[in-house]
């Protein structure tokens, strides 16, 4: 029995006869003296265990305060532990000097010594409102467009009105006839020519400087809801499922006919370099065509509703954004150079229009059911920079001023609202500003 006790003691002896055995240095743990649990060393991460809120970049003061109180650092990070309590003692910061007199941690000191760019403020209130009586509440039409000469064209019933952004003068350009109606308007990229699509399928070309109709272009068998210029080439999309390429200098009605869609075409946009055309239709498809080709080079079928909202990035070649209708609500980005999808975001409401900023890597979207709002996004983070409310019905129409700072939105509530959303160009040259007081309400007709 005594021998057994001796054996047990030998087993419990931390220093056997063979010599002392020390634990590896990497496995040494530092415990508190009473083995009492303390708070996690990353309280922000502990909070994230309870909350799944998305991180928003804080101000300098908030970031410094968060770092000092929570010891969470000045930027978001993943939780290092899954437990709220720990038994290890907190280690002193490696960079902290024992002779430092400041109560702030080295990370907070670095934050305060580095200047931070102040976020750009975007006004949530339109600086001008124009009444647009009887503007059609139709998702498939495009009735507002802003020219390079700072003139806004608006289609109301069977009339086209022009609003001069410098003088605020409103003039009636033309009437398409009492048995017809305007379904789309589009200015040429540079110049005073405007194309007008009609319900009967005819496309009219007008010289605004001379207030004279140049010609009628025929060929479509149904209304023309989408128009897009590429230099002297005009593309038109119709409810008859076809797209026509027309050279306005030619005597023929069209040069090329394309039949890739199976339902009404409601969106048409040429790329900034004029080499690719994007078309969206009520068949939930987005097609990309090379210039001069009658066969689409890419077909994207990820949307589950009509694709009217289309916009090419002016900053990155081949980057295309598109938005789906009520049943889809998704904002999608595509690389048309290799026909691949980049990313997707569910916006929560019908996307009616998209437009990229000319001066920054941002874009704006207008929405219908059910929120009727305008949202400014940053790319590629897709963070919301601003949400603009004011329209009481679907925001169906969108156009941008020639200087790229102002957008105009139109809705079924029969108003056009002007918003300053994008930064000015760094080039220094500015197009003459819109004539307006701090707030002004006018009328198109």
Order of alpha helices (4+ residues) and beta strands (2+ residues): alpha-beta-alpha-alpha-beta-alpha-beta-beta-beta-beta-beta-beta-beta-beta-beta-beta-beta-beta-beta-beta-beta-beta-beta-beta-beta-beta-beta-beta-beta-beta-beta-beta-beta-beta-beta
